Amino acid sequence: MTALNIVVGISGGVDSAVAALLLKEQGHNVTGIFMQNWRSDADDPYCTADQDFRDAKVVCEQIQIPLQMVNFATEYWQRVFQHFLDEYAAGRTPNPDILCNKEIKFKAFLDHARESGADYIATGHYVRKDFIDNKYRLLKGVDAGKDQSYFLYTLGQEQLKHSLFPVGALTKKEVRVIAARAGLINQAKKDSTGICFIGERKFKNFLNEYLLAKPGDIIDTENKLIGRHDGLMFYTLGQRQGLGIGGRKGASEAPWYVVKKDIERNILIVAQDSNHPWLLGAILQCQDVHWVVGNAPLEASFSCRAKIRYRQEDQECVVRKADGDLKGNLYEVEFIVPQRAITPGQSVVFYAGEECLGGGVIGGNVEL
């Protein structure tokens, strides 16, 4: 076997460490790169980047591969974080992890690695790929509970051609067993959760540092004033916690849920029903649609399965081009079973069995 030059994105976690270990054991020339994507103060108690880098350094020493740190903070701010702020300011709920994968890990990082002479990059994502009929396909990871194809639907043929996913065919349990067998220091390290640049700090406090909140009224579905909100950007559809309207005199003790955000009037609308009709929708429109194989299906309408959030079972649906869309990147998705809390700014991702077909960003024009 010819040894390949492979650059692995080392995060400090066990998944990327095992990815690097497996490639090294296969005889390849492996280099680790730690991506510094966020600017933080040295005394920021919420940022784990310093500890993650120390873990990455020790792991690479154990595997006996070199480690470099590359700063992508400028690219991250311009391509990911500014979009994150703009979306929240507009009342939508973005998914920065998807944009980070698209713009940083499989663009800035991939470009850097290729310019450095790498044949491939590799990551610790739980996905797989194959090559059929002259096309690369993005496949779900074997571990259904860890599959990350939802976050990688923006990958195209060029990215898949030069990317490897060594742990995609493994379960998380198997990954930890391999790490333990090799004595890696992060074999039991807890998985990172949430938005990377926020860490453990309160989300509302974080947004307040960057955006000017505009308080307004909270009303129910009968247009009755029942409270005040701190700013629409702090709330998302289906939200129950943190509304500050519990215990109203003479009112039912049932919890309240956000069922709509009226952006034009700066009003938050709530109801005491977790499955209120306003929260359920069968049809959504999505824009900025991307197809992994590089082109849209030939059919104007086709059936597949889709999900509107990461931790969701695939749902049966029909996808069709939106009427009057001349650019071909606006689609309508109709679900067989109405979905709860279809959230503008999040992504809908399409599947045919284990293959991730692509996806798009949910727009604000949702039929409820």
N, C-alpha and C positions, 0 to 999 in steps of 0.2 A: 504494500500500500504506500502511495506517495504521501509524505507528510505535508499537510497544508498549514498555511499561516492563518491562524484564527485569533481574532481579538474578542474577548469575552467581556461583556458589561458586568462588572463585579459590584454588587450593591452593599455587600456586608452581610446579606442574608444567606440562608442555606441553599436556596434553589440555584442561584447563580454560581455559588461555590461548587456545588456538585456538577453543574454543567461544565465548568472549567476542569474539574477533576476527571470527568469521563472523557473529555477530549484529550487531555494529557495522557491518560492511560491508553488511548487509542494510538498514541505515537505522534500526535500533531504538535506543531510549534505554537504554543498558546501564550498569549499575553493578556493580562487583565487591565481593564481601564475602569477607574472609578469616576463617574460623572458628577461633577459639582454643578448642580443646576439651580441652586438657590443662594442668594446672598443673605447672610444672617450675622448678627452681632456675635462676638466670641462668647458673650455671657448669656446668650439666648437659651433659657432652660427648656424650651419646647423643641428645639431643633436637634435631631439625632445624627446629623451628618458627620460630626467629628467622631462619634463613637462608631458609626458605620464604617468610616474610613479606617479606623484602627482595627476593626474586625476584619475588613477586607485585606488589610496589609498582612495580618497574622495568617489568615487563610491562604493567601498567595505564597507566603513563606513555607507553609506546610505542604502545599501542592508543588512547590518549587517552580513557580512561574513569576516573571517580573510583573510589577504593578505600576501603572502610571495614573496620575490624577489629571483629568482634563476639565477645564472650566467652560461650561456651556451656559453660564448664568445670564449672559446678555441675550443669547438666543432664546432661552427659556422665558425671560421677561417679555421680550418682544413678540414671540410666537405663541406663548401659552398663557402667561399670567395676565397680560393686557387684555386678551380675549376673555379670560375668566372674569375680570373686573367689568368689562363692557357688557357681558351677558347678564351679570347680576344687576348692574345699573339699569338694564332694560327690563328687569323683572323676570328673566328666564333663569333656569338652573342648569349651568353647563357641567360637563364632565371633563375636568382637566387631565385626567389620566389618559383618556383616549387621544387628546391633542398632544400630550407629552410623547406618547408612543409614535405618533405620526411625525411630529416636527423635531423631536430631540433624539430619541433612541433609534429610530429608523430613517432619520434624515441627517441631522448634524453629526451624530455618532457614527452612522454608517459611512457618511462622506469622509469623516476624519480617518476612519479605519482603512477605507479603500485607498485614500491618498497616502497612507503610511505603508501600503504594500500588502494589506491583508487580503486573503482570498475570500474569507467569510467573517461575519460577526456572529456571535452567539449570545443568547440571553437565557435567563432562567424561566421564561414564560412556559406555562402549561398549555402548549398548542403543538400541532404537528403540521407537516406539509408533505405533499407528494407531487409528482409530475406525470400528468396524464394528457394525452392528445396535445402535446406541445404547450401545455399550460400548467402553471403551478397552482395547486389548490391549498387553501388554508383550512386545516381540520381541527376539530375540537381535541383538547387534551384527553388522554385516557381516563384520568381522574375527573369524573363528572363534577365533583365538589370543588375542584380547583381550576377547571377549564377557564382560560382567559381569552378565548377568541372574541368575546364581546368587546374587549378593549383594543383588539388588533384588526378590526374590520376595515380600517383605512389602508392596510398594506396592499401593495400592488405587485405586479410581476417582477419588477426590478428589485424591490426589497426582499421578496421571498427567494429570489434567485441567489442572493448573497447572504442569506440568514440561515442559521441553524438553531434548533430548539432541542437540546439534548435531553431535557427532562420531560418533554411532552408525552412520551410513551410510558412514563412511570407514574405511580401514585405518590402522593406526598409522603405516605408512610415508607415507601421504598426509598425515596430520596433521603429521608432522615436515617434510615438503616445504612445506606451507602456512606453518608457523612459520619455516622458513628463508627463504622468499620475503618474509616480512614483517620479517625481521631480528630476531625475538624472541630475547632473551638466553638463554631456556631451551630453545631448539630441539633441543639434543642432551642435555638433562638426563636422567639416569638415572631410570627409573621407581622409585617407592617400593615396597618389599616388606616383608612381615612385618606384625606388629601395630604400629600407629602409636605407641602410648605406650611401647613397649619399645625401639624403635630397634635399635641394634646391640649393646646389652648382652645378656649371657647370660640366657636365659629363666629358668633355675633361680635365679640371683641375684636377678632381679626379683621372682619369686614369694615368695622368702624375706623380702623386705622387708614383705610384707603378710599372709602366711599362715604359721601355725605348722606346720612339717612334722612328720609322724609316721612315723618309720622303721619298717620291718617286714621280714618274711622274703620271700625270692624262692625259689619252688619250681618244679620242672618238672611236666609233665603227669602224672607218676607219683608225685607228692607227695614227691619227694626235695628236701631242703633244699640249695640250691646257692649262697646268698648273702643279702645284705641290700640292701634298697632305701632310698632317702633320703626317701620319701614318695610315695604313689600319685599325687599331683597332678602330679608331674614326668614322668609317663610316659603314653603313649597307645598304643592298639592298633596292632600292626604295627611298633612302634618297634624299631630295631636298635642305634642308636648310644647311648652313654652308660649302658649297663646295668652296666658294671663287673664282669662275670663271665666275661670271656674268659680263656683260658689256664689253665683248671682242670686239675689233675693227673689224667691218665688219661682225660680227656674228649675228645670229638671237637673238632677245631678249627673246625668249622662255626659260623657266627655264631648268636647267640641272638636271638629276637624275642619281644616281648610279645604273648601270645595271650589274656590275660584279666586283669582286675583284680577281686579279691575284696574289695569295699568293707567288708563286715561283718567279715571277719577281718583286714583290712589286709594282704593278701597279694598279691604280684605273681607271676603265673604265666607262664612262658616256655617256649619250645620251639625246637629247632634246625631249623626248617623255615619258610621264608618263606610257604609256602602250607599251613601246618598246618590240619587240619580245623577246629580251634577258631577259626581266623581267618576261615573262610569261612561266609557265611550267605546264605540265599535270602530270608528273611523278616525284616522289621523293623516295629516300630510307631513311629508318629510322632504327636506331639501339637502343640498350638498351631498347628493347620493353618490356613493363610491362602490364600484364592483371589483372584486378581487381579481377576476380574470381579465379585467381591462375594458370590458364592454358590457353594456346592458343586455339582458335577455332579449331575444328577437320578438318574443310575444309581447303584445301591448298589455296583456293581463296574464298573470300566472299565479298558481298556488304554491305556497311554501309554508314554512314556520318562521316565527319571529319572536323576539323578546324586546321589551321596552325598558328593561333594567337588568343589571347583572345577575342578581340572585333570583331568577325567575325561570320557570319551565318554559320551553319553546311552545308557542301558541300557533294554532292553525290560522292562516290568513290568506287573503288574495291581494296581490300587489299589482297596481296598474299606473300607467303614466297619467299625470294630472291633466285635465282638459286645459287647452290653451298654453301649455308649457312648451315653448319653442326651443329652449336650451337643452331639454332632456334630463334635467337634474332635479325635477320636482315630481314626487310620486305620492300616490294615495294608497294607504294600507287599510284594508277592512278585515277586522278580526271576526272569526266565527262566533267567539264568545266575547262580549264586551270586557274591556280591560279597565282596571282601577287606576286612577291618578296618572293619566297620560300627561307627561310633564314636558312642556316646551323647553328646548335647550338640551335635553337628554337625547340619547340615540336609540333608534330602533335598528336592530340587527337581524339579517335574514339568514335562514339555514335551509339546507336540503339534506336531511339526515345529519351526518357528522361534518358536512362541508359548510363552512361559513361563506356565504355568497357575497356579502357586503352589507351596507347599511347606510343610514342617513341621519341627519339631525332633525328631531321633531320640531315642527314649526308651531306657531301660535294659533293657527287656524285649525282648531280641533273641534269636531262635532261631538257634542256631549249629549 
